[in-house]
Amino acid sequence: MRVFVTGGTGHSGSYIVPELINAGHEVTGLARSDPAAAALSAMGAKVRRGDLQDLDGLQEAAADADGVIHVAHRQDLLVSGGIDAVAAAEVPIMLAYGEALAGTGKPLVVAGSIGSTGSLGRRTTEEDPALPVGDEHKGTLHARNVVETAVVGLAERGVRSSVVRIANIAHSTTDRAGFLPTLIALAKEKGFAGYPADGTNLWNAVHVRDVASVFRLALEKGPAGRYWHAVDDGGIPFREIAEAIGSRLGLPVVSVPADVLMVPGYFGFLANIVTQSYPTSNLITRRTLGWEPTQPNLLAGLDNGHYFPAG
């Protein structure tokens, strides 16, 4: 299959591209810079120069391919407009893909968030739709739900579209800017590893190499209009994550009261996220796609030497 991939040099994309090539697919990656083009070539992919603002170019690339995997986003907009601006820029991209792929039955697989369903008071499944975005969710990760909804809706136009919801923590030996490095940096800065309240709220995690295999399987055989859960550890108490970080840094582990969670408190802008509970099931993904995580889980991944280098 000839696959067009965006975000191929990012954290997830740099695992997705080799996963596809090793499975026999021909990959063309979008590159907006010389270093990105060189990185894609080194992985064995073809290069298409361009960026996410060139909707005509993205539409043309999608039309020329047998399938599309989209994991890129306009990160440059975060500073000026926040997550709302990122989502607003991404919806036209999904519509452009829809124009290119309508009626073809070709696959479009797009990265989503495991938090898109909100807090349901139970374990989230792949059958739970993205939470409708209202004013109460402005400025939160739920703002991107409009993108997930647009992708799944393309199934009605004859696109084999689906969304891969990625766990809160996607870990690997190349993870440099995810939630885990952020939590570790906070612990170093504050002198202790913190957790909100009693720390029983549940988070989830996955190794990025396992994320890549979900994208490949969804591309190859995933039905249209579906959500997939790239989640291995489906419910880890946040306190256990803090304890693991504190143990490896030799720092105390402390409960952070609600009144000091926010800016300029311990978690700052992350407070609204770390206090949530995200228990998640991956059963439908495993049964439908035949996916089985094979990489180390989160707590084992913390021992890989990357997160806590010697010296």
Backbone hydrogen bonds, N-H to C=O, Kabsch-Sander energy under -0.5 kcal/mol:
donor,donor_aa,acceptor,acceptor_aa,energy
3,V,1,M,-0.7
3,V,26,E,-3.1
4,F,67,G,-2.5
5,V,3,V,-0.5
5,V,28,T,-2.7
6,T,69,I,-2.1
10,G,7,G,-1.5
14,S,10,G,-2.4
15,Y,12,S,-1.7
16,I,12,S,-2.0
17,V,13,G,-2.6
19,E,15,Y,-1.7
20,L,16,I,-2.4
21,I,17,V,-2.4
22,N,18,P,-2.9
23,A,19,E,-0.9
24,G,21,I,-1.8
25,H,20,L,-2.4
26,E,1,M,-2.3
27,V,25,H,-0.6
28,T,3,V,-2.8
29,G,46,K,-2.9
30,L,5,V,-2.3
31,A,48,R,-2.4
37,A,33,S,-2.2
38,A,34,D,-2.5
39,A,35,P,-2.2
40,L,36,A,-2.4
41,S,37,A,-2.3
42,A,38,A,-2.2
43,M,39,A,-1.2
44,G,40,L,-0.5
44,G,41,S,-1.3
45,A,40,L,-2.4
46,K,27,V,-3.2
48,R,29,G,-2.8
50,G,31,A,-2.2
54,D,51,D,-1.4
55,L,53,Q,-1.4
58,L,54,D,-2.2
59,Q,55,L,-2.5
60,E,56,D,-2.3
61,A,57,G,-2.4
62,A,58,L,-2.4
63,A,59,Q,-2.3
64,D,60,E,-1.7
65,A,61,A,-0.7
65,A,62,A,-0.8
66,D,2,R,-3.1
67,G,2,R,-1.1
68,V,107,P,-2.3
69,I,4,F,-2.6
70,H,109,V,-2.7
71,V,6,T,-1.3
71,V,69,I,-0.6
75,Q,73,H,-2.0
77,L,74,R,-1.8
78,L,75,Q,-1.4
81,G,77,L,-2.9
82,G,77,L,-0.8
82,G,78,L,-1.3
85,A,81,G,-0.9
86,V,82,G,-1.5
87,A,83,I,-2.5
88,A,84,D,-2.5
89,A,85,A,-1.8
90,E,86,V,-1.2
91,V,87,A,-1.8
93,I,89,A,-0.5
94,M,90,E,-1.9
95,L,91,V,-2.1
96,A,92,P,-2.1
97,Y,93,I,-2.3
98,G,94,M,-2.3
99,E,95,L,-2.1
100,A,96,A,-1.9
101,L,97,Y,-2.4
102,A,98,G,-1.7
103,G,157,R,-2.2
104,T,101,L,-2.2
105,G,101,L,-0.5
105,G,158,G,-2.8
108,L,160,R,-1.5
109,V,68,V,-2.7
110,V,162,S,-2.1
111,A,70,H,-2.2
112,G,164,V,-3.1
114,I,166,I,-1.7
116,S,113,S,-1.6
117,T,114,I,-0.6
118,G,115,G,-1.5
120,L,118,G,-0.8
124,T,279,P,-2.9
128,D,125,T,-1.6
131,L,116,S,-3.6
134,G,132,P,-0.6
137,H,134,G,-1.9
138,K,135,D,-1.4
140,T,137,H,-1.8
143,A,140,T,-1.9
144,R,141,L,-1.5
145,N,142,H,-2.1
146,V,143,A,-0.8
147,V,144,R,-1.5
148,E,144,R,-1.3
149,T,145,N,-2.6
150,A,146,V,-1.8
151,V,147,V,-2.2
152,V,148,E,-2.5
153,G,149,T,-2.0
154,L,150,A,-0.9
154,L,151,V,-1.1
155,A,152,V,-1.5
156,E,153,G,-1.6
157,R,154,L,-1.6
158,G,155,A,-1.5
159,V,154,L,-1.5
160,R,106,K,-2.4
161,S,159,V,-2.1
162,S,108,L,-2.3
163,V,226,R,-2.2
164,V,110,V,-2.5
165,R,163,V,-0.8
165,R,228,W,-3.2
166,I,112,G,-1.9
166,I,164,V,-0.6
167,A,230,A,-1.5
169,I,204,N,-1.5
170,A,168,N,-0.6
171,H,169,I,-0.7
171,H,206,V,-2.2
175,D,172,S,-1.0
176,R,174,T,-0.6
182,T,178,G,-1.5
183,L,179,F,-2.7
184,I,180,L,-2.3
185,A,181,P,-2.4
186,L,182,T,-2.2
187,A,183,L,-2.1
188,K,184,I,-2.1
189,E,185,A,-2.3
190,K,186,L,-2.9
191,G,187,A,-1.9
192,F,187,A,-0.7
193,A,252,P,-2.8
194,G,192,F,-0.7
195,Y,254,V,-1.6
197,A,256,V,-1.9
199,G,196,P,-2.4
203,W,236,I,-2.7
205,A,233,D,-1.9
206,V,169,I,-2.0
208,V,171,H,-2.2
210,D,207,H,-1.0
211,V,207,H,-1.5
212,A,208,V,-2.2
213,S,209,R,-1.2
214,V,210,D,-1.4
215,F,211,V,-1.9
216,R,212,A,-2.2
217,L,213,S,-2.4
218,A,214,V,-2.7
219,L,215,F,-2.2
220,E,216,R,-2.5
221,K,217,L,-2.7
222,G,217,L,-0.6
222,G,218,A,-1.4
225,G,161,S,-2.6
226,R,161,S,-0.9
226,R,223,P,-0.5
227,Y,126,E,-0.5
228,W,163,V,-2.8
230,A,165,R,-2.6
230,A,228,W,-0.7
231,V,229,H,-1.7
232,D,205,A,-2.5
233,D,205,A,-1.4
234,G,232,D,-0.9
236,I,203,W,-3.5
238,F,201,N,-2.6
239,R,199,G,-2.5
240,E,237,P,-1.2
241,I,237,P,-1.2
242,A,238,F,-2.3
243,E,239,R,-2.7
244,A,240,E,-2.1
245,I,241,I,-2.2
246,G,242,A,-3.1
247,S,243,E,-2.5
248,R,244,A,-1.8
249,L,245,I,-1.7
250,G,246,G,-1.2
251,L,246,G,-2.5
254,V,193,A,-2.4
256,V,195,Y,-3.2
260,V,257,P,-1.7
261,L,258,A,-1.2
265,G,262,M,-5.2
266,Y,260,V,-2.0
267,F,261,L,-0.8
268,G,261,L,-1.0
270,L,267,F,-2.1
271,A,268,G,-1.9
273,I,270,L,-1.6
274,V,270,L,-2.6
275,T,271,A,-1.3
276,Q,273,I,-1.5
278,Y,202,L,-4.4
280,T,234,G,-2.6
281,S,124,T,-2.9
286,R,282,N,-2.4
287,R,283,L,-2.6
288,T,284,I,-3.0
289,L,285,T,-2.1
290,G,286,R,-1.2
291,W,285,T,-0.8
301,G,297,N,-2.6
302,L,298,L,-1.5
303,D,300,A,-1.6
304,N,301,G,-1.8
